[in-house]
Amino acid sequence: MEELLRTNDPVLISFLESLLGEAGIRYFVADDNMSILEGSISMIPRRLLVDGTQIAQARRLVTDAGLAHELGPESPSSF
């Protein structure tokens, strides 16, 4: 899995989950349940991870949706 983006915006995460799901891109939202530890203040950003074989397709999809400014660096970290 490679990091596509990192954000505290739950609406953005939800939108991208829908977008990626419809495109058949496998993804995982890491740190989604950290609000239990942080007290729901959204201090810890959620990471949207994508299957490494589909990262280029996912980046293109997010860019086409007009959200390129939300993407992480081109050299993704693997998990």
matplotlib code that plots the C-alpha trace (Angstrom):
import matplotlib.pyplot as plt

x = [0.0, 1.2, 0.1, -2.1, -2.8, -3.1, -5.9, -8.0, -11.0, -13.6, -15.7, -12.6, -11.9, -15.5, -15.6, -12.3, -13.5, -16.5, -14.4, -11.8, -14.4, -16.3, -13.1, -12.3, -9.2, -8.3, -7.7, -7.5, -8.0, -5.3, -5.6, -9.4, -10.2, -7.5, -10.3, -10.7, -7.2, -7.2, -10.7, -12.3, -10.2, -8.9, -5.3, -4.0, -4.5, -6.1, -4.0, -5.6, -3.5, -3.8, -2.6, 0.9, -0.1, -2.9, -1.3, -0.8, -4.4, -5.5, -3.4, -4.8, -8.4, -7.9, -6.2, -9.1, -11.5, -9.7, -8.1, -4.4, -3.5, -4.6, -2.2, 0.9, 4.4, 5.1, 7.6, 5.1, 6.0, 5.0, 3.3]
y = [0.0, 3.5, 6.8, 8.8, 11.6, 12.7, 14.9, 15.8, 16.5, 13.7, 14.9, 14.7, 11.1, 10.1, 11.6, 9.9, 6.5, 6.8, 7.9, 5.1, 2.5, 3.2, 3.0, -0.4, 0.9, -0.9, 1.5, 1.6, 4.6, 4.4, 6.1, 6.4, 5.4, 7.6, 10.0, 7.6, 8.5, 12.1, 13.0, 13.8, 17.0, 15.8, 16.3, 13.2, 13.2, 10.2, 8.6, 7.2, 4.3, 2.7, -0.6, 0.1, -1.3, 1.2, 4.3, 6.0, 5.4, 6.7, 9.9, 10.5, 10.0, 12.5, 15.0, 14.7, 15.4, 18.7, 17.7, 17.5, 20.0, 17.4, 14.7, 13.7, 13.7, 11.8, 9.5, 7.6, 5.7, 2.1, 0.4]
z = [0.0, -0.8, 0.6, -1.8, 0.6, 4.2, 5.5, 8.5, 6.2, 6.6, 3.7, 1.4, 2.6, 2.0, -1.5, -2.4, -1.0, -3.3, -6.3, -5.8, -5.1, -8.2, -10.2, -8.7, -7.0, -3.8, -0.9, 2.9, 5.3, 8.0, 11.3, 10.8, 14.4, 16.1, 17.2, 20.2, 21.4, 20.3, 21.7, 18.3, 17.7, 14.3, 15.3, 13.6, 9.9, 8.2, 5.5, 2.3, 1.1, -2.3, -3.7, -5.1, -8.5, -8.8, -7.4, -10.8, -11.7, -8.4, -8.7, -12.2, -10.9, -8.1, -10.5, -13.0, -10.1, -9.6, -6.3, -7.3, -4.6, -2.0, -3.2, -1.3, -2.9, -6.1, -4.4, -2.2, 1.0, 1.1, 4.0]

ax = plt.figure().add_subplot(projection="3d")
ax.plot(x, y, z, "-o")
ax.set_aspect("equal")
plt.show()
